[in-house]
Amino acid sequence: MIDLYTWTTPNGRKASIMLEETGLPYTVHAIDIGKDEQFKPEFLKIGPNNRIPVIVDRDNGLSLMESGAILIYLADKTGKLMPKSGEGRYKVIEWLMWQMGGPGPMLGQVHHFVKYNPGKAPYAEERYLKEAHRLYKVLNTQLEQSEYVAGDYSIADIALWPWISRFEWQTIDLNEYPNVKRWYVAIAGRPAVQKGYQVPKDMGPIPMPK
């Protein structure tokens, strides 16, 4: 049994989608970041960076923060969604690290400046929107070569997809990136993704491109 401490953010959805895909039993603990619950002392004991998601594996007592580390751990625990060795494993890790260092933080800045604070910092809006389009182009080019980001469906896709699911927040038209659109729609149709998207609460249907 896995205890999942999470909220309705792209990083949080990585963990819940992964748990649904692997079939591991888990218990959800909602951490409402809008109410600063991530700063409570009891949460900081397992998530010292005051960020979600965090998991605790009741099998061994291990607690893990950082969504990328959680994805790798769950893949290794179950033997699913990442090769155990060889070049394929490192390609998955390569694209997982790309998400952690690129689309995650950069698209997060687009959300902050473009969606929540429009007009307050034109330079920042321009800078991060430009970088968002660059990252979408990188992803679109990669998906021209293969059905999924690192070959077969993997934790690299699970890491990226929730961030792309906020394309409307990013003022991105997925029709400009047809390979990303094809990949996004295909993953959105997976039952585990649909279920994991609604953890820890139903926030409405998955956004779909026109």
C-alpha positions in Angstrom: 0.0 0.0 0.0 1.2 3.5 -0.9 0.2 6.6 0.9 0.0 9.5 -1.7 0.0 13.1 -0.5 -1.0 15.2 -3.4 -3.1 18.0 -5.0 -4.6 18.9 -8.4 -1.4 20.1 -10.0 0.6 18.6 -12.9 3.3 17.3 -10.6 0.7 15.8 -8.3 -1.0 14.1 -11.3 2.2 12.4 -12.3 2.1 10.3 -9.2 -1.6 9.5 -9.3 -1.5 8.5 -13.0 1.6 6.3 -12.3 -0.1 4.6 -9.4 -3.2 3.9 -11.6 -1.1 2.7 -14.5 0.9 0.2 -12.3 -2.2 -1.0 -10.3 -0.5 -0.5 -7.0 -3.1 0.0 -4.1 -2.8 3.5 -2.7 -4.5 5.8 -0.2 -4.9 9.5 -1.1 -4.2 12.3 1.3 -5.3 15.6 -0.1 -2.8 18.5 0.6 -4.6 21.7 -0.3 -1.8 24.0 -1.3 -4.3 26.8 -1.6 -4.7 26.6 2.2 -0.9 26.2 2.8 -1.4 22.7 4.1 2.0 21.8 2.6 3.6 23.9 5.4 2.1 21.9 8.2 4.7 20.3 10.5 3.3 16.8 10.0 3.6 17.1 6.2 7.1 18.6 6.4 8.3 15.5 8.2 7.9 13.6 4.9 8.1 16.5 2.4 10.7 18.9 3.8 10.6 21.0 0.6 6.9 21.7 1.3 5.9 20.5 -2.2 3.6 17.8 -3.4 3.6 15.0 -4.3 5.1 12.8 -1.6 4.6 9.1 -1.2 5.2 6.7 1.7 5.6 3.0 0.9 4.0 1.1 3.8 5.9 -2.0 2.6 9.2 -0.6 3.8 8.5 2.8 5.4 10.3 4.7 2.7 9.1 8.3 2.0 9.9 10.1 -1.2 9.4 13.6 -2.4 10.1 15.0 -5.9 7.8 13.6 -8.7 10.7 12.4 -10.8 12.1 10.3 -8.0 8.7 9.0 -7.3 8.1 7.9 -10.9 11.5 6.1 -11.0 10.9 4.4 -7.7 7.4 3.1 -8.6 8.7 1.9 -12.0 11.5 0.0 -10.3 9.1 -1.4 -7.6 6.7 -2.8 -10.2 9.0 -3.4 -13.1 6.6 -1.4 -15.3 6.9 1.7 -17.6 10.7 1.9 -17.7 13.2 -0.7 -18.9 15.3 -2.3 -16.2 18.6 -1.7 -17.9 20.4 -0.7 -21.1 20.0 2.2 -23.5 16.2 2.1 -23.3 16.3 2.9 -19.5 18.6 5.8 -20.0 16.5 7.3 -22.8 13.5 7.3 -20.5 15.6 8.9 -17.8 16.9 11.4 -20.3 13.4 12.6 -21.3 12.3 12.5 -17.6 15.1 14.8 -16.7 14.2 17.1 -19.7 10.7 17.4 -18.3 12.0 18.2 -14.8 14.4 20.8 -16.0 12.4 22.3 -18.9 8.7 22.0 -19.4 8.0 21.7 -15.6 9.6 24.9 -14.4 9.3 26.9 -17.6 5.6 26.2 -18.2 5.0 26.8 -14.5 6.4 30.3 -15.1 4.0 30.8 -18.0 1.1 29.9 -15.6 2.3 32.4 -13.1 2.9 35.4 -15.4 0.5 34.8 -18.3 -2.5 33.1 -16.6 -2.5 34.6 -13.1 -0.7 37.9 -13.5 -1.2 39.1 -17.1 0.1 42.5 -17.9 2.2 42.9 -14.7 5.5 41.8 -16.3 5.5 42.0 -20.1 9.1 41.0 -20.4 8.6 37.9 -18.3 5.4 37.0 -20.3 7.4 37.3 -23.6 10.4 35.4 -22.2 8.5 32.4 -20.9 6.0 32.1 -23.7 8.9 32.1 -26.2 10.5 29.3 -24.2 7.2 27.4 -24.0 7.0 27.4 -27.7 10.6 26.3 -28.0 9.9 23.3 -25.7 6.8 22.4 -27.6 8.8 22.3 -30.8 11.4 20.0 -29.2 8.6 17.7 -28.0 6.9 17.8 -31.4 10.1 16.9 -33.2 10.8 14.0 -30.9 7.2 12.7 -31.3 7.7 12.8 -35.1 10.2 10.0 -34.6 8.3 7.7 -32.3 4.8 7.1 -30.9 5.8 8.0 -27.4 8.6 10.2 -26.1 11.2 7.6 -25.4 10.0 4.7 -27.6 7.3 2.8 -25.6 4.9 4.4 -23.3 6.8 5.2 -20.1 7.3 7.4 -17.1 8.7 10.0 -19.4 5.2 10.4 -21.0 3.6 10.3 -17.6 5.8 13.1 -16.4 5.2 15.3 -19.5 1.5 14.8 -20.1 0.0 16.6 -17.1 2.0 19.7 -18.0 0.8 19.6 -21.6 -2.8 19.2 -20.2 -2.6 22.8 -19.3 -2.0 24.0 -22.8 -5.0 26.4 -22.5 -3.3 28.1 -19.5 -0.2 28.4 -21.6 -2.2 29.9 -24.6 -0.8 27.1 -26.7 -2.7 25.9 -29.7 -2.0 22.2 -30.0 -2.9 22.3 -33.7 0.5 24.1 -34.2 2.2 21.0 -32.9 0.4 18.0 -34.6 2.6 15.3 -33.2 2.1 16.6 -29.6 -1.6 16.8 -30.2 -1.7 13.2 -31.5 0.3 12.0 -28.5 -1.7 14.1 -26.0 -5.1 12.8 -27.2 -3.9 9.2 -27.2 -2.7 9.4 -23.6 -5.8 11.2 -22.5 -7.8 8.2 -23.7 -6.1 5.8 -21.3 -8.4 4.8 -18.5 -5.6 5.0 -15.9 -4.9 8.6 -17.0 -8.5 9.5 -16.8 -8.8 8.2 -13.3 -5.5 9.6 -12.1 -6.3 13.0 -13.4 -9.2 13.3 -11.0 -7.0 12.7 -7.9 -7.4 13.9 -5.2 -10.7 15.4 -6.5 -12.7 15.9 -9.6 -11.7 19.1 -11.4 -13.8 18.5 -14.5 -13.0 16.7 -17.7 -9.6 16.5 -19.2 -9.0 19.6 -21.5 -9.1 18.5 -25.2 -7.8 20.4 -28.2 -10.3 21.7 -30.8 
